[in-house]
């Protein structure tokens, strides 16, 4: 597959002008140069009107698809190739001239009024390169700021808030700053009750004739304009608006409203509750009115506020029960327009429910050291007790073949249920204010899982109570004050038991254990709907276990058994664990991007534990890790695994870094090239040679792999198939760990495979 793709890219590079007319040229590249700091070249590229054909690894892949077709034929595959491909971009001097005008206008908006923008075109072998040269002089700066406020009340509010004005004397003139100030002051005024005010009432006049490369800015506020009964336009001071009534439509149906119009509204009943008017079909409400009122920042009798309107909409959508939340205002007839008189408006909130219950069947394919699949039956109720409680029930069954010396099998089944409340459930603590500010939730989770692995069978049960809230639009906090896990090994193969008992670390990892602790997670992502914008993702997790149980055991004077305190007949785990996942998505163009990822994590046992429980240890390899290794077959450190037995390698410390170049091919098909590096290590000496972490050996123990992947983007799900190839294996004998000879590698590792194929759902990170 890699060879075919490389040959196609080579073909794309060799025949780019196949369908370029003889008297024309292909637009090959655009170049932008700026003679001084102040303007970033990247900010000028969007103003270039004509862009070359899209490239992947510098090759015109989509143009190559188009050129594979015969433009004189309409049948398959020619029409299909032209559809998924991209026709050649023919150089157009008119668009180059328009680009020069756009760049000149943009740099002028940044204070470079007399910048010189020119273009140069170089054409060779029917390919044209366009060079845009931007010559900047010193920018114009703001000398003084003058005010022209036709409305004295608005002016008084401006002076009250003048410290927050974004226009600063001495700074470079910048149209974007003026527009940002328009937006800022509009919201500030609207939050003070001026419903009819908008940014169109704000204007700026700029005087650039004063010399010395300076400008004076005149900041103006217009009065409110209205059409009177004689159809004449008159100007008046801006009026304050107070909310008279709030009308809530808790089960609004947009389709009925469009088809029946006013008849639909007249068919609804009105109920007054808590000072609000609920307008519905008269049936029992799907959502309790108390919950809806708790989510509102808009109160009858309060002044109009844009921020309160936006927060109300956000909070109602945050209930995850409504598909549509539409908030609008209507003026109450009969109001005057005198300065001393407040006007009245009614607030209307239309809420359109999501489907309250859903069922779905999920099929998963797995491929670790064999093939397998999983079947999940999922039931969801978005409003279990009429309080926007989200209830989930998942039944799971999985089967997988594991290939070692012989074919083995693993079976897994279990159930998981969760219930999420749109509030904090905390005893003796009122959280109404916190709810309005941070939109918190409480989640109760319980699960049971049974696993029959080739060398052991075990049962796991867990229960968690967690709290979630958003401190800002980009940051989420998750606190789990109670996490209870109980692990029970029912049976264990005698040969496997002998193996793990050869190391105290493994012996302590594979045993019955109770895990009672708490955890915290911080998640940050500044990804927006605008997919063309680079973004960061950051996740920090920390958890601890066993401290409370140790305190109780010590206080009760309990005696240790085999060096550990026991609870419910089994030892409890005591450890601290923390990890950090950092990603940066660099958008190159609309068909390609580069994703950088770094991961570091460590778990340290202490007190009642000699080792981290197996369920809490880190592992390497697999579809979301270093893809040249199968899951749980990498490491720890430079340890040489015994390939004749079941591989299930885990440890306490993990370092990993990944770089992935993603690009769209055609139709639903995407692809990626990647390089992965990292490993896992044990924290303590565990009698496993080469497994313990040492700073001096980190680079020596690094595993490196590369590969290519295909992704099938079906919109609702992305199916991923990645083929990884080992480049550096830390488990190789002394000497170079880099792999230069595939046959030699197989001999040294007793049949170890250099290529690995993994399947996954969604992007790896």
Secondary structure as the mmCIF struct_conf table of DSSP 4:
data_model
#
loop_
_struct_conf.conf_type_id
_struct_conf.id
_struct_conf.beg_label_comp_id
_struct_conf.beg_label_asym_id
_struct_conf.beg_label_seq_id
_struct_conf.end_label_comp_id
_struct_conf.end_label_asym_id
_struct_conf.end_label_seq_id
HELX_RH_AL_P HELX_RH_AL_P1 UNK A 2 UNK A 14
TURN_TY1_P TURN_TY1_P1 UNK A 16 UNK A 19
BEND BEND1 UNK A 20 UNK A 20
TURN_TY1_P TURN_TY1_P2 UNK A 22 UNK A 23
STRN STRN1 UNK A 26 UNK A 34
BEND BEND2 UNK A 35 UNK A 36
TURN_TY1_P TURN_TY1_P3 UNK A 37 UNK A 38
BEND BEND3 UNK A 39 UNK A 39
HELX_RH_AL_P HELX_RH_AL_P2 UNK A 41 UNK A 45
TURN_TY1_P TURN_TY1_P4 UNK A 46 UNK A 47
BEND BEND4 UNK A 49 UNK A 49
HELX_LH_PP_P HELX_LH_PP_P1 UNK A 52 UNK A 54
STRN STRN2 UNK A 56 UNK A 56
TURN_TY1_P TURN_TY1_P5 UNK A 57 UNK A 58
STRN STRN3 UNK A 59 UNK A 59
HELX_RH_AL_P HELX_RH_AL_P3 UNK A 61 UNK A 68
BEND BEND5 UNK A 69 UNK A 69
TURN_TY1_P TURN_TY1_P6 UNK A 71 UNK A 72
BEND BEND6 UNK A 75 UNK A 75
TURN_TY1_P TURN_TY1_P7 UNK A 76 UNK A 77
HELX_RH_AL_P HELX_RH_AL_P4 UNK A 78 UNK A 84
BEND BEND7 UNK A 85 UNK A 85
STRN STRN4 UNK A 90 UNK A 90
HELX_RH_AL_P HELX_RH_AL_P5 UNK A 93 UNK A 109
TURN_TY1_P TURN_TY1_P8 UNK A 110 UNK A 111
TURN_TY1_P TURN_TY1_P9 UNK A 113 UNK A 114
STRN STRN5 UNK A 116 UNK A 124
TURN_TY1_P TURN_TY1_P10 UNK A 125 UNK A 126
STRN STRN6 UNK A 127 UNK A 135
HELX_LH_PP_P HELX_LH_PP_P2 UNK A 138 UNK A 140
STRN STRN7 UNK A 141 UNK A 149
BEND BEND8 UNK A 150 UNK A 150
HELX_RH_AL_P HELX_RH_AL_P6 UNK A 152 UNK A 160
TURN_TY1_P TURN_TY1_P11 UNK A 161 UNK A 161
HELX_RH_3T_P HELX_RH_3T_P1 UNK A 162 UNK A 164
BEND BEND9 UNK A 166 UNK A 166
TURN_TY1_P TURN_TY1_P12 UNK A 169 UNK A 170
BEND BEND10 UNK A 171 UNK A 171
STRN STRN8 UNK A 172 UNK A 172
HELX_LH_PP_P HELX_LH_PP_P3 UNK A 173 UNK A 173
HELX_RH_AL_P HELX_RH_AL_P7 UNK A 175 UNK A 190
TURN_TY1_P TURN_TY1_P13 UNK A 191 UNK A 193
TURN_TY1_P TURN_TY1_P14 UNK A 195 UNK A 196
HELX_RH_3T_P HELX_RH_3T_P2 UNK A 199 UNK A 201
STRN STRN9 UNK A 202 UNK A 207
BEND BEND11 UNK A 210 UNK A 211
TURN_TY1_P TURN_TY1_P15 UNK A 212 UNK A 213
STRN STRN10 UNK A 214 UNK A 221
HELX_LH_PP_P HELX_LH_PP_P4 UNK A 222 UNK A 223
STRN STRN11 UNK A 224 UNK A 227
TURN_TY1_P TURN_TY1_P16 UNK A 229 UNK A 230
BEND BEND12 UNK A 231 UNK A 231
STRN STRN12 UNK A 233 UNK A 236
STRN STRN13 UNK A 241 UNK A 249
TURN_TY1_P TURN_TY1_P17 UNK A 250 UNK A 251
HELX_RH_AL_P HELX_RH_AL_P8 UNK A 254 UNK A 260
TURN_TY1_P TURN_TY1_P18 UNK A 261 UNK A 261
HELX_RH_AL_P HELX_RH_AL_P9 UNK A 262 UNK A 266
TURN_TY1_P TURN_TY1_P19 UNK A 267 UNK A 267
BEND BEND13 UNK A 268 UNK A 268
STRN STRN14 UNK A 269 UNK A 273
TURN_TY1_P TURN_TY1_P20 UNK A 274 UNK A 275
STRN STRN15 UNK A 276 UNK A 280
BEND BEND14 UNK A 282 UNK A 283
HELX_LH_PP_P HELX_LH_PP_P5 UNK A 284 UNK A 285
BEND BEND15 UNK A 286 UNK A 287
HELX_RH_AL_P HELX_RH_AL_P10 UNK A 289 UNK A 294
TURN_TY1_P TURN_TY1_P21 UNK A 295 UNK A 295
TURN_TY1_P TURN_TY1_P22 UNK A 300 UNK A 301
BEND BEND16 UNK A 302 UNK A 302
STRN STRN16 UNK A 303 UNK A 303
HELX_LH_PP_P HELX_LH_PP_P6 UNK A 304 UNK A 304
HELX_RH_AL_P HELX_RH_AL_P11 UNK A 306 UNK A 317
TURN_TY1_P TURN_TY1_P23 UNK A 318 UNK A 319
BEND BEND17 UNK A 320 UNK A 320
STRN STRN17 UNK A 322 UNK A 331
HELX_LH_PP_P HELX_LH_PP_P7 UNK A 332 UNK A 332
TURN_TY1_P TURN_TY1_P24 UNK A 333 UNK A 334
TURN_TY1_P TURN_TY1_P25 UNK A 339 UNK A 340
STRN STRN18 UNK A 343 UNK A 353
HELX_LH_PP_P HELX_LH_PP_P8 UNK A 354 UNK A 355
BEND BEND18 UNK A 356 UNK A 356
STRN STRN19 UNK A 357 UNK A 366
BEND BEND19 UNK A 368 UNK A 370
STRN STRN20 UNK A 372 UNK A 381
BEND BEND20 UNK A 382 UNK A 382
TURN_TY1_P TURN_TY1_P26 UNK A 384 UNK A 385
BEND BEND21 UNK A 386 UNK A 387
STRN STRN21 UNK A 390 UNK A 403
BEND BEND22 UNK A 404 UNK A 406
STRN STRN22 UNK A 407 UNK A 421
BEND BEND23 UNK A 422 UNK A 423
TURN_TY1_P TURN_TY1_P27 UNK A 427 UNK A 428
HELX_RH_AL_P HELX_RH_AL_P12 UNK A 432 UNK A 438
STRN STRN23 UNK A 441 UNK A 452
BEND BEND24 UNK A 454 UNK A 455
STRN STRN24 UNK A 456 UNK A 472
TURN_TY1_P TURN_TY1_P28 UNK A 473 UNK A 474
STRN STRN25 UNK A 475 UNK A 492
HELX_RH_AL_P HELX_RH_AL_P13 UNK A 494 UNK A 500
TURN_TY1_P TURN_TY1_P29 UNK A 501 UNK A 502
BEND BEND25 UNK A 503 UNK A 503
HELX_RH_AL_P HELX_RH_AL_P14 UNK A 504 UNK A 509
BEND BEND26 UNK A 510 UNK A 511
STRN STRN26 UNK A 513 UNK A 525
BEND BEND27 UNK A 529 UNK A 529
TURN_TY1_P TURN_TY1_P30 UNK A 531 UNK A 532
BEND BEND28 UNK A 533 UNK A 533
STRN STRN27 UNK A 535 UNK A 545
BEND BEND29 UNK A 546 UNK A 546
HELX_RH_AL_P HELX_RH_AL_P15 UNK A 547 UNK A 555
TURN_TY1_P TURN_TY1_P31 UNK A 556 UNK A 557
HELX_LH_PP_P HELX_LH_PP_P9 UNK A 558 UNK A 560
STRN STRN28 UNK A 561 UNK A 561
TURN_TY1_P TURN_TY1_P32 UNK A 562 UNK A 563
STRN STRN29 UNK A 564 UNK A 564
STRN STRN30 UNK A 566 UNK A 567
TURN_TY1_P TURN_TY1_P33 UNK A 568 UNK A 569
STRN STRN31 UNK A 570 UNK A 571
STRN STRN32 UNK A 572 UNK A 572
STRN STRN33 UNK A 575 UNK A 589
TURN_TY1_P TURN_TY1_P34 UNK A 590 UNK A 591
STRN STRN34 UNK A 592 UNK A 605
TURN_TY1_P TURN_TY1_P35 UNK A 607 UNK A 608
BEND BEND30 UNK A 610 UNK A 611
HELX_RH_3T_P HELX_RH_3T_P3 UNK A 614 UNK A 616
BEND BEND31 UNK A 617 UNK A 617
STRN STRN35 UNK A 618 UNK A 618
BEND BEND32 UNK A 622 UNK A 622
TURN_TY1_P TURN_TY1_P36 UNK A 623 UNK A 624
BEND BEND33 UNK A 625 UNK A 625
TURN_TY1_P TURN_TY1_P37 UNK A 627 UNK A 628
BEND BEND34 UNK A 629 UNK A 629
TURN_TY1_P TURN_TY1_P38 UNK A 631 UNK A 632
BEND BEND35 UNK A 634 UNK A 634
BEND BEND36 UNK A 636 UNK A 636
TURN_TY1_P TURN_TY1_P39 UNK A 637 UNK A 638
TURN_TY1_P TURN_TY1_P40 UNK A 643 UNK A 644
BEND BEND37 UNK A 645 UNK A 645
STRN STRN36 UNK A 651 UNK A 651
BEND BEND38 UNK A 652 UNK A 652
STRN STRN37 UNK A 653 UNK A 666
TURN_TY1_P TURN_TY1_P41 UNK A 667 UNK A 668
STRN STRN38 UNK A 669 UNK A 681
STRN STRN39 UNK A 682 UNK A 682
BEND BEND39 UNK A 683 UNK A 684
BEND BEND40 UNK A 687 UNK A 687
TURN_TY1_P TURN_TY1_P42 UNK A 689 UNK A 690
STRN STRN40 UNK A 692 UNK A 692
HELX_RH_3T_P HELX_RH_3T_P4 UNK A 695 UNK A 697
TURN_TY1_P TURN_TY1_P43 UNK A 698 UNK A 701
STRN STRN41 UNK A 703 UNK A 713
BEND BEND41 UNK A 715 UNK A 716
STRN STRN42 UNK A 718 UNK A 728
TURN_TY1_P TURN_TY1_P44 UNK A 730 UNK A 731
BEND BEND42 UNK A 732 UNK A 732
BEND BEND43 UNK A 734 UNK A 735
STRN STRN43 UNK A 738 UNK A 738
HELX_RH_AL_P HELX_RH_AL_P16 UNK A 742 UNK A 748
TURN_TY1_P TURN_TY1_P45 UNK A 749 UNK A 750
BEND BEND44 UNK A 751 UNK A 751
BEND BEND45 UNK A 754 UNK A 754
STRN STRN44 UNK A 755 UNK A 761
BEND BEND46 UNK A 762 UNK A 762
#
